[in-house]
Amino acid sequence: MKKLSIILCSILGLSALPAVADDYGYGYDYGNAPRRDNYVGIRLHQNEHLAFGVEFKDGNDTKLRDDSFGFGLNIGNRLTDHIKIEFETAYTYGGEEKYGNDYDFNIWSNMLNVYVYQQFGGAVEPYAGLGIGVSGIWGDVGGGMHMSDSTADMSWGAMVGVNFALNTRIDLNIGLKYQNYGDIEMSDDAGNHISVEVDATELYIGAAYKFGL
């Protein structure tokens, strides 16, 4: 909660930057700026609780939670003044020790995201979005458990955030995202099969370069 409060305060502070710049003569005419429909960017994210939901058949389920970092690349296009579409590829890592087992995961997600946004003053752009795609999950576990080496599974995510136009070319992006990466299978020494669902609540910050074709 403390980290989320810091992020929200940062968003409020950054939203005032374009107005301050204009008051002191450092702004530019966003309304007459050339349209930049396409963009490429980089995004850094912190997984606030990357959760491994271990579902045992006897109902004795458990959650393994870990905070970790990851990074991603994205490329997108503004289809209209209120809708944009984006392809995002990202890597994240997580690990946790519980009940004598050491869990490690490497995840590579590939998502198609669609956003609805509203632009204010040509510089501040709150948005909400949904994404669907495929994630590759590589898992390893020590102790008395065994895990599949890797799997590919359907993924989905939901995100909210704010985009700030620093100038006609560069955007700053801050947001919050829930991501379900999919499932990977484990088994114990007795041969019982266990499904592990991997999901995360992520805080992210990124930058994008806008260009026209």
Secondary structure, 3 states (H helix, E strand, C coil): CHHHHHHHHHHHHHHCHHHHHHHCCCCCCHHHCCCCCEEEEEEEEEEEEEEEEEECCCCCCEEEEEEEEEEEEEEEEECCCCEEEEEEEEEEEEEEEECCEEEEEEEEEEEEEEEEECCECCCEEEEEEEEEEEEEEEEEECCCEEECCEEEEEEEEEEEEEEEECCCCEEEEEEEEEEEEEEEEEEECCCCEEEEEEEEEEEEEEEEEEECC
